[in-house]
Amino acid sequence: MGKIIKLTESDLTRIVQRVISESEPFTFGDKMRDKLGTLVGIPQTGESEKVLAQKILDKVESGDYEKVGDTDGIVGKGKTIKINLEDGEYIVSPRKERIALTNSFMISTMVKTPSGDRFSIPGKGFAKKLMGLIG
């Protein structure tokens, strides 16, 4: 028989909030970057990007993707996968890349849509989750 532990309401609330936040594609830091970015003119992650990010994350979590390649070089590290959504095939590349000749890195996810358009989903937490799930 398992051990019985007592939880307060605040303990239970904290656990539930942590589970909810871990299932979201964007971390608290990503949300803060969006909020602070509006003050200095950095574009926010749009609602359509957030919806697409959640669809991508759902597919990867269910294992419904095809691994296309890895990048591991001087410029940075990353993964490339193919995902089929209702409107076609997306090429998704979460990556960590070096900024110029500094020791700084930028972590983001590049997405190529079925129509050939390319854009970046800037959420650091999103890219790290994808890389962790892909392996």
Backbone as numpy.savetxt, mean C-alpha at the origin, in Angstrom:
# Nx Ny Nz CAx CAy CAz Cx Cy Cz
-7.88 -26.85 28.18 -8.72 -25.68 28.18 -7.84 -24.44 28.18
-8.27 -23.41 27.44 -7.49 -22.18 27.32 -7.56 -21.33 28.57
-6.63 -20.43 28.67 -6.56 -19.52 29.80 -7.60 -18.42 29.64
-8.29 -18.07 30.70 -9.30 -17.01 30.67 -8.63 -15.71 31.12
-8.80 -14.67 30.30 -8.27 -13.35 30.66 -9.42 -12.36 30.66
-9.28 -11.32 31.45 -10.31 -10.28 31.51 -9.82 -9.06 30.74
-10.71 -8.52 29.93 -10.41 -7.31 29.17 -11.35 -6.20 29.59
-10.80 -5.00 29.70 -11.67 -3.86 29.96 -12.26 -3.42 28.63
-13.23 -2.55 28.68 -13.83 -2.02 27.46 -12.80 -1.26 26.64
-11.92 -0.52 27.30 -10.89 0.24 26.57 -9.89 -0.71 25.91
-9.56 -1.84 26.56 -8.67 -2.83 25.95 -9.29 -3.38 24.66
-10.57 -3.73 24.75 -11.27 -4.29 23.60 -11.38 -3.26 22.47
-11.68 -2.02 22.82 -11.76 -0.95 21.82 -10.42 -0.77 21.12
-9.33 -0.76 21.88 -8.00 -0.59 21.31 -7.65 -1.75 20.36
-8.01 -2.98 20.75 -7.73 -4.14 19.90 -8.52 -4.05 18.59
-9.78 -3.71 18.68 -10.62 -3.59 17.48 -10.09 -2.50 16.57
-9.71 -1.34 17.12 -9.18 -0.25 16.31 -7.88 -0.66 15.62
-7.05 -1.42 16.31 -5.79 -1.88 15.71 -6.06 -2.82 14.55
-7.00 -3.73 14.72 -7.35 -4.67 13.65 -7.91 -3.91 12.44
-8.78 -2.94 12.69 -9.34 -2.15 11.59 -8.25 -1.38 10.88
-7.35 -0.75 11.62 -6.30 0.06 10.99 -5.33 -0.80 10.21
-5.07 -2.05 10.66 -4.17 -2.93 9.93 -4.79 -3.43 8.64
-6.11 -3.43 8.55 -6.75 -3.91 7.33 -6.91 -2.79 6.30
-6.70 -1.54 6.70 -6.80 -0.43 5.77 -5.50 -0.32 4.97
-5.59 0.08 3.69 -4.38 0.15 2.89 -3.45 1.31 3.26
-3.94 2.34 3.93 -3.10 3.49 4.23 -2.92 3.63 5.73
-1.69 3.89 6.15 -1.36 4.02 7.56 -1.69 5.42 8.08
-1.57 5.59 9.38 -1.78 6.89 10.00 -0.81 7.91 9.40
0.44 7.49 9.17 1.44 8.39 8.57 1.04 8.85 7.17
0.47 7.93 6.38 0.00 8.30 5.04 -1.10 9.34 5.13
-2.02 9.14 6.08 -3.13 10.09 6.25 -2.62 11.45 6.70
-1.62 11.46 7.59 -1.03 12.73 8.05 -0.32 13.44 6.90
0.38 12.67 6.05 1.06 13.27 4.89 0.04 13.95 4.00
-1.10 13.30 3.80 -2.16 13.91 2.99 -2.65 15.21 3.62
-2.90 15.20 4.91 -3.40 16.40 5.59 -2.39 17.53 5.56
-1.14 17.21 5.91 -0.10 18.23 5.92 0.26 18.67 4.49
0.18 17.74 3.57 0.49 18.05 2.18 -0.41 19.12 1.59
-1.66 19.15 2.02 -2.57 20.18 1.50 -2.11 21.56 1.92
-1.44 21.67 3.04 -0.95 22.96 3.51 0.22 23.47 2.67
1.04 22.57 2.15 2.22 22.99 1.38 2.10 22.69 -0.11
0.93 22.25 -0.54 0.69 22.06 -1.97 1.01 20.69 -2.54
1.22 19.69 -1.70 1.44 18.32 -2.18 0.07 17.70 -2.39
-0.19 17.12 -3.58 -1.52 16.56 -3.82 -1.85 15.40 -2.88
-3.12 15.33 -2.49 -3.61 14.26 -1.64 -3.86 13.00 -2.46
-3.91 11.87 -1.75 -4.33 10.63 -2.39 -5.83 10.75 -2.63
-6.24 10.68 -3.89 -7.64 10.86 -4.24 -8.50 9.68 -3.84
-9.80 9.91 -3.81 -10.74 8.86 -3.42 -10.67 7.68 -4.40
-10.53 7.96 -5.70 -10.46 6.87 -6.68 -9.18 6.04 -6.48
-8.08 6.70 -6.08 -6.84 5.97 -5.80 -7.01 5.08 -4.57
-7.72 5.58 -3.56 -7.96 4.80 -2.35 -8.81 3.57 -2.65
-9.83 3.74 -3.49 -10.69 2.61 -3.86 -9.88 1.58 -4.64
-9.08 2.05 -5.61 -8.24 1.14 -6.39 -7.23 0.44 -5.48
-6.63 1.16 -4.55 -5.67 0.57 -3.62 -6.33 -0.56 -2.82
-7.55 -0.35 -2.38 -8.24 -1.39 -1.60 -8.54 -2.61 -2.48
-8.92 -2.39 -3.74 -9.17 -3.52 -4.65 -7.89 -4.31 -4.88
-6.77 -3.59 -5.08 -5.48 -4.25 -5.29 -5.10 -5.06 -4.06
-5.23 -4.45 -2.89 -4.88 -5.13 -1.65 -5.75 -6.38 -1.45
-7.03 -6.28 -1.75 -7.93 -7.44 -1.62 -7.48 -8.59 -2.52
-7.10 -8.27 -3.77 -6.65 -9.31 -4.70 -5.36 -9.96 -4.21
-4.42 -9.14 -3.73 -3.14 -9.68 -3.27 -3.34 -10.54 -2.02
-4.18 -10.08 -1.09 -4.45 -10.85 0.13 -5.09 -12.20 -0.19
-5.90 -12.24 -1.24 -6.54 -13.51 -1.61 -5.64 -14.39 -2.48
-4.47 -13.86 -2.88 -3.54 -14.63 -3.71 -3.89 -14.61 -5.18
-4.81 -13.74 -5.59 -5.28 -13.67 -6.96 -4.46 -12.66 -7.77
-3.18 -12.98 -7.98 -2.29 -12.13 -8.76 -1.20 -13.00 -9.36
-0.49 -12.42 -10.34 0.62 -13.14 -10.97 1.89 -12.31 -10.78
2.91 -12.92 -10.20 4.17 -12.22 -10.00 4.90 -12.13 -11.34
5.30 -10.91 -11.72 5.94 -10.70 -13.01 7.45 -10.55 -12.87
7.91 -9.89 -11.79 9.35 -9.71 -11.64 9.73 -9.02 -10.34
11.05 -8.99 -10.13 11.65 -8.33 -8.97 12.66 -7.31 -9.46
12.84 -6.26 -8.68 13.89 -5.28 -8.93 14.73 -5.23 -7.67
16.01 -5.43 -7.79 16.90 -5.35 -6.64 18.25 -4.85 -7.15
18.41 -3.54 -7.12 19.63 -2.96 -7.65 20.06 -1.73 -6.87
20.97 -0.98 -7.45 21.51 0.22 -6.82 20.42 1.27 -6.62
19.53 1.39 -7.59 18.49 2.40 -7.54 17.43 2.08 -6.49
17.09 0.81 -6.31 16.09 0.46 -5.32 15.63 -0.98 -5.43
14.61 -1.30 -4.64 14.05 -2.65 -4.61 12.56 -2.57 -4.87
12.02 -3.61 -5.49 10.59 -3.63 -5.72 10.11 -4.94 -6.30
8.82 -5.04 -6.44 8.16 -6.22 -7.00 7.23 -5.72 -8.10
6.94 -6.57 -9.05 5.96 -6.25 -10.08 4.99 -7.42 -10.21
3.69 -7.09 -10.17 2.66 -8.12 -10.28 1.59 -7.68 -11.29
0.84 -8.67 -11.77 -0.32 -8.43 -12.63 -1.56 -8.78 -11.85
-2.55 -7.90 -11.94 -3.82 -8.14 -11.26 -4.94 -7.90 -12.26
-5.90 -8.81 -12.30 -7.07 -8.63 -13.15 -8.23 -8.11 -12.32
-8.68 -6.91 -12.66 -9.86 -6.33 -12.03 -10.98 -6.32 -13.06
-12.15 -5.84 -12.67 -13.32 -5.90 -13.56 -13.12 -5.13 -14.87
-12.27 -4.11 -14.89 -12.07 -3.34 -16.12 -10.80 -3.69 -16.87
-10.09 -4.75 -16.45 -8.91 -5.18 -17.20 -7.72 -5.50 -16.31
-6.55 -5.61 -16.98 -5.32 -6.02 -16.31 -4.51 -4.81 -15.85
-4.11 -4.83 -14.58 -3.29 -3.77 -14.00 -1.90 -4.33 -13.70
-0.88 -3.54 -13.97 0.49 -3.88 -13.59 0.81 -3.01 -12.37
1.15 -3.65 -11.27 1.34 -2.95 -9.99 2.77 -3.20 -9.52
3.48 -2.12 -9.18 4.87 -2.22 -8.75 5.12 -1.45 -7.46
4.97 -2.10 -6.30 5.37 -1.44 -5.07 6.90 -1.43 -5.01
7.48 -0.29 -4.61 8.94 -0.21 -4.64 9.50 0.80 -3.65
10.74 0.58 -3.34 11.51 1.49 -2.49 12.69 1.92 -3.35
12.75 3.22 -3.68 13.82 3.66 -4.57 14.61 4.81 -3.98
15.88 4.80 -4.31 16.80 5.82 -3.83 16.49 7.16 -4.49
16.55 8.22 -3.71 16.34 9.57 -4.24 17.70 10.16 -4.55
17.96 10.37 -5.84 19.22 10.94 -6.34 20.40 10.17 -5.75
21.44 10.89 -5.29 22.62 10.25 -4.75 22.65 10.27 -3.24
21.51 10.56 -2.64 21.44 10.63 -1.18 21.19 9.25 -0.61
21.13 9.17 0.69 20.78 7.91 1.36 19.29 7.86 1.66
18.53 8.77 1.08 17.08 8.82 1.31 16.37 7.92 0.30
15.23 7.38 0.74 14.44 6.52 -0.12 13.01 7.01 -0.18
12.37 6.75 -1.31 10.95 7.03 -1.47 10.25 5.68 -1.65
9.19 5.49 -0.93 8.43 4.24 -1.04 7.07 4.56 -1.61
6.74 3.94 -2.74 5.45 4.19 -3.39 5.07 2.99 -4.24
3.91 3.06 -4.85 3.42 1.99 -5.72 3.07 2.58 -7.07
3.72 2.10 -8.11 3.40 2.53 -9.47 2.34 1.59 -10.03
1.37 2.17 -10.74 0.27 1.38 -11.30 0.14 1.72 -12.78
0.06 0.68 -13.62 -0.23 0.86 -15.04 -1.63 0.31 -15.27
-2.52 1.15 -15.77 -3.92 0.77 -15.97 -4.09 0.01 -17.28
-5.25 -0.61 -17.49 -5.49 -1.31 -18.76 -5.39 -0.40 -19.98
-5.65 0.90 -19.81 -5.56 1.84 -20.94 -4.13 2.32 -21.18
-3.18 1.90 -20.33 -1.79 2.28 -20.51 -1.35 3.48 -19.69
-2.27 4.12 -18.98 -1.91 5.25 -18.13 -1.09 4.75 -16.95
-0.16 5.59 -16.50 0.68 5.27 -15.34 0.52 6.36 -14.30
0.44 5.93 -13.04 0.40 6.89 -11.94 0.92 6.22 -10.69
1.20 7.04 -9.68 1.74 6.53 -8.43 0.70 6.65 -7.32
0.61 5.62 -6.49 -0.17 5.68 -5.25 0.87 5.89 -4.15
0.91 7.09 -3.55 2.03 7.44 -2.68 2.04 6.83 -1.29
1.08 6.07 -0.87 1.04 5.56 0.50 2.19 4.63 0.83
3.06 5.05 1.75 4.19 4.24 2.18 3.70 2.94 2.84
2.69 3.05 3.67 2.14 1.87 4.33 1.55 0.89 3.34
0.89 1.42 2.30 0.30 0.59 1.26 1.38 -0.21 0.53
2.45 0.47 0.12 3.53 -0.19 -0.61 4.20 -1.25 0.26
4.43 -0.94 1.53 5.07 -1.91 2.44 4.18 -3.13 2.64
2.87 -2.92 2.77 1.95 -4.05 2.92 2.01 -4.95 1.69
1.97 -4.32 0.51 2.01 -5.11 -0.73 3.31 -5.91 -0.81
4.44 -5.25 -0.55 5.72 -5.96 -0.64 5.78 -7.11 0.36
5.24 -6.90 1.54 5.22 -7.96 2.55 4.36 -9.14 2.13
3.20 -8.85 1.53 2.30 -9.91 1.10 2.84 -10.67 -0.11
3.48 -9.94 -1.01 4.01 -10.56 -2.23 5.23 -11.41 -1.90
6.01 -10.95 -0.93 7.18 -11.73 -0.49 8.41 -11.27 -1.10
